[in-house]
Amino acid sequence: MNYTPLVTAIITTHNRNDLVGRAIESVLHQTYKNLECIVVDDASIVSAEAVCRKYSVEFIYIPKAESKGGNHARNVGIKAAKGEYIAFLDDDDYWLPTKIEKQVALIIEKQCALVYSNAKAEIVQGNNVTYMEYSLDYTKRGDMHEKIFMSICCLNITILVEKQKLFEVGLFDEDVRFWQEYELTMRLAQVSLFYFVDEILAVYRVNVKDTGRLTNKYYEWRKAVDYIYDKHKKYYSQLSVFGKYYARMTFVQDAIERMRNAGLVFKRCIYLFLLNTAFIPLRLILKFKRNMAYQQYLLFRE
């Protein structure tokens, strides 16, 4: 690769001084070397500055009086970034060493605003840690301006995005506390094609006992989803009947997982019944479509 643009890694942290060092090291150990790393501490009770002093990173602390949530912290990092491209990382997650190298190569090749990769979950249950891998959906690439409203295509930590396009679409919406990257990709999909690296290049931590984790707060998530649906109602209303069903299934599937984390047993049973009755025909159709797309992808690679 002759052209090696500067990439800014933005790590947001809040009260996880025991984990943020691992995230920083995963950035500094990338095989791609033209990197800057910015750590944005969003009002931690004990600042992460002492941890960050051990590394060659820029540290920004947001005091409690100025704290406005994770998206505000990410936007602070974006505005401070010198890189042409931006990649995001949360304090309890980490990247695999070749993530940025492979994503920069692809984003330059495709001349697009955003590329992403697959990831795997690090599931923590007390002292037991297990890993779960997920397969990419091969239909979630190229022109996503409609498909993005039907399903989530990527996680925040898997994204590499052109900084100029972030400013063009208005950065992260600071009123959104859940589905943050999903809402951002809804807007980015209107101005660029998306592509992905067909590999697991990031690991995200899921602590099922952490009641403070955002993914465990079901009712706040519902409010955020309602806000997103209302904000983008023009696009949702333009979806086909099939597209609207697909979008609804994305909501139901995510709701079921969050209900499990929140201990909402009865409500979860209702949604499971809905998913396994009303959506069975749709799920079979989607499985067939994904299998066909995968076969086409293999033929394309060959």
C-alpha positions in Angstrom: 0.0 0.0 0.0 1.7 3.2 -1.2 -0.8 5.7 0.2 -1.0 5.5 4.0 -3.4 8.2 5.3 -3.5 9.1 8.9 -6.1 7.2 10.9 -7.4 8.5 14.2 -8.6 5.9 16.8 -11.1 7.3 19.2 -11.5 5.4 22.5 -14.3 6.5 24.8 -14.1 5.5 28.4 -16.1 5.9 31.6 -15.1 4.3 34.9 -13.2 1.4 33.3 -9.6 2.1 34.2 -9.1 -1.7 34.6 -9.9 -2.3 30.9 -9.1 0.8 29.0 -5.4 -0.1 28.9 -6.2 -3.3 26.9 -8.2 -1.2 24.4 -5.3 1.3 24.0 -2.7 -1.5 23.5 -4.9 -3.0 20.8 -4.7 0.3 18.9 -0.9 0.8 19.4 -0.2 -2.8 18.3 -1.9 -2.4 15.0 0.2 -3.5 11.9 -0.9 -0.2 10.3 1.4 2.4 11.8 0.2 5.8 10.6 -2.2 6.1 13.6 -3.0 8.6 16.3 -5.0 7.5 19.3 -7.3 9.8 21.3 -8.8 8.7 24.6 -11.9 10.7 25.6 -12.8 10.2 29.3 -16.4 10.9 29.8 -16.5 12.1 33.5 -15.0 9.1 35.1 -15.0 9.3 38.9 -11.3 8.4 38.8 -9.8 9.9 35.7 -8.2 7.5 33.2 -5.3 10.0 32.8 -2.9 8.0 35.0 -3.5 4.9 32.8 -3.1 6.9 29.6 0.2 8.4 30.7 1.7 5.0 30.1 1.0 5.2 26.4 1.6 7.5 23.5 -2.0 8.8 23.3 -3.8 12.1 23.5 -6.0 12.3 26.5 -9.2 14.5 26.8 -11.2 14.6 30.0 -14.9 15.7 30.0 -15.9 16.9 33.5 -19.2 15.8 34.9 -20.7 19.3 34.4 -20.1 19.0 30.7 -20.9 15.3 30.2 -23.6 14.6 27.7 -23.2 10.9 27.0 -21.2 8.6 24.8 -22.1 10.3 21.5 -21.0 13.7 22.7 -17.7 12.1 23.9 -17.2 10.6 20.4 -17.9 13.9 18.7 -15.4 15.6 21.0 -12.9 13.1 19.8 -13.8 13.5 16.1 -13.4 17.3 16.4 -9.9 16.8 17.9 -8.9 14.2 15.3 -6.2 15.0 12.7 -6.8 11.8 10.7 -8.4 11.5 7.3 -10.2 8.5 8.6 -11.7 7.7 12.0 -12.2 4.4 13.8 -14.0 3.9 17.1 -13.3 1.7 20.1 -15.1 1.4 23.5 -13.0 1.0 26.7 -14.0 -2.7 27.3 -13.5 -3.8 23.7 -10.4 -4.3 21.6 -9.2 -4.7 18.0 -7.2 -7.5 16.4 -3.8 -6.4 15.0 -4.6 -6.2 11.3 -7.9 -4.4 11.6 -6.9 -0.9 10.4 -4.4 -2.2 7.7 -7.1 -4.3 6.0 -9.8 -1.6 6.3 -7.6 1.2 5.0 -6.8 -1.0 1.9 -10.4 -1.6 1.3 -11.7 1.9 1.8 -9.1 3.2 -0.6 -9.8 0.5 -3.2 -13.6 1.1 -3.1 -13.4 4.9 -2.7 -16.3 4.8 -0.2 -16.9 6.6 3.1 -17.3 3.5 5.3 -16.0 0.0 5.7 -16.6 -2.4 8.5 -15.6 -5.9 9.6 -17.0 -8.8 11.5 -16.5 -9.1 15.3 -16.9 -11.7 18.0 -18.3 -11.5 21.5 -16.3 -12.0 24.7 -19.1 -13.1 27.0 -18.3 -12.7 30.7 -20.3 -14.6 33.3 -18.5 -14.2 36.6 -15.1 -15.9 36.2 -16.2 -17.7 33.1 -15.2 -16.1 29.7 -16.4 -17.6 26.5 -16.3 -16.4 22.9 -19.0 -16.4 20.2 -18.5 -15.7 16.5 -21.2 -14.5 14.1 -21.3 -14.8 10.4 -21.6 -11.7 8.2 -24.7 -11.2 6.1 -23.4 -10.9 2.6 -26.3 -8.7 1.5 -25.2 -5.8 3.7 -22.7 -4.1 1.4 -22.8 -1.7 -1.6 -25.9 0.5 -1.8 -27.4 0.4 1.7 -29.6 3.6 1.5 -32.8 1.5 1.9 -31.5 -1.8 3.4 -29.9 0.1 6.3 -33.4 0.7 7.7 -34.2 -3.0 7.6 -31.4 -4.3 9.8 -28.2 -3.3 11.7 -25.1 -4.0 9.6 -22.2 -3.2 11.9 -21.0 -2.4 15.4 -19.3 0.9 16.4 -15.9 -0.8 17.0 -15.9 -2.4 13.5 -16.2 0.9 11.6 -13.6 2.8 9.7 -15.1 6.0 8.2 -14.0 9.1 6.3 -13.9 12.1 8.7 -15.2 14.5 6.1 -18.4 12.4 5.6 -19.0 12.4 9.4 -19.1 16.2 9.4 -21.2 16.1 6.2 -24.0 14.1 7.9 -23.8 15.9 11.2 -21.6 13.6 13.4 -23.2 11.3 16.0 -26.7 12.4 17.2 -26.1 13.4 20.9 -29.7 12.8 21.7 -29.4 9.0 20.9 -28.1 6.8 23.7 -28.8 3.4 22.1 -28.3 2.2 18.5 -25.9 5.1 18.3 -23.8 3.7 15.4 -26.9 2.3 13.7 -28.5 5.8 13.6 -25.3 7.2 12.3 -25.0 4.6 9.5 -28.6 5.4 8.5 -27.4 8.9 7.5 -24.0 7.7 6.1 -25.8 5.2 3.8 -27.5 8.1 2.1 -24.2 9.6 0.9 -21.9 6.6 0.3 -21.7 2.8 -0.4 -20.6 0.5 2.4 -18.2 -2.4 2.2 -16.7 -4.9 4.7 -13.7 -7.0 5.4 -14.7 -10.6 5.5 -12.9 -11.3 8.8 -13.3 -11.0 12.5 -11.2 -8.0 13.4 -12.7 -6.8 16.7 -13.8 -8.2 20.0 -16.6 -6.7 22.1 -17.2 -7.5 25.7 -20.6 -8.6 27.1 -20.7 -8.7 30.9 -24.2 -10.2 31.6 -23.9 -9.3 35.2 -23.2 -5.6 34.6 -26.5 -3.9 35.3 -25.0 -0.5 34.4 -24.3 -1.5 30.9 -26.4 0.3 28.3 -27.5 -3.0 26.7 -29.2 -3.9 29.9 -31.5 -0.8 30.1 -34.5 -2.0 28.1 -37.0 0.9 28.7 -34.4 3.6 27.9 -33.6 1.6 24.7 -37.3 1.7 23.7 -37.3 5.5 24.0 -34.2 5.8 21.9 -35.7 3.5 19.2 -38.9 5.5 19.1 -36.8 8.6 18.7 -34.9 7.1 15.8 -38.0 5.8 14.1 -39.6 9.2 14.3 -36.4 11.0 13.1 -36.2 8.8 10.0 -40.0 8.2 9.5 -39.7 9.5 5.9 -37.4 6.6 5.0 -39.3 4.0 7.0 -42.5 5.0 5.3 -40.9 4.5 1.9 -40.0 0.9 2.5 -41.8 -1.9 0.8 -44.2 -4.2 2.8 -41.3 -6.7 2.9 -38.9 -4.0 4.0 -41.2 -2.9 6.9 -41.5 -6.5 8.1 -37.8 -6.9 8.0 -37.3 -3.7 10.0 -39.8 -4.8 12.5 -38.1 -8.2 12.9 -34.8 -6.4 13.6 -36.6 -4.5 16.5 -38.2 -7.7 17.9 -34.9 -9.7 17.8 -33.0 -6.9 19.6 -35.8 -6.4 22.1 -35.8 -10.1 23.0 -32.1 -10.0 23.9 -32.5 -6.8 25.9 -35.5 -8.2 27.8 -33.4 -11.2 28.8 -30.7 -9.0 30.1 -33.3 -6.8 32.0 -35.1 -9.9 33.5 -38.4 -9.1 31.8 -39.5 -12.7 31.5 -43.2 -12.3 30.7 -42.7 -9.6 28.1 -39.8 -11.6 26.5 -42.1 -14.7 26.2 -44.6 -12.6 24.3 -42.0 -11.3 21.8 -40.6 -14.8 21.4 -44.1 -16.0 20.5 -44.4 -13.2 18.0 -41.0 -13.9 16.5 -41.7 -17.6 16.1 -45.2 -17.3 14.7 -45.8 -14.1 12.8 -42.2 -13.9 11.5 -41.6 -17.5 10.6 -42.5 -17.2 6.9 -40.4 -14.1 6.6 -37.4 -15.6 8.3 -37.4 -18.5 5.9 -37.5 -16.2 2.9 -34.7 -14.1 4.4 -32.6 -17.2 5.0 -33.1 -18.3 1.4 -32.1 -14.8 0.1 -29.0 -14.7 2.3 -27.9 -18.2 1.1 -28.3 -17.1 -2.5 -26.3 -13.9 -1.8 -23.6 -16.0 -0.2 -23.4 -18.3 -3.2 -23.1 -15.3 -5.5 -20.4 -13.9 -3.3 -18.3 -17.1 -3.5 -18.6 -17.1 -7.3 -17.5 -13.5 -7.3 -14.4 -14.3 -5.2 -13.5 -17.2 -7.4 
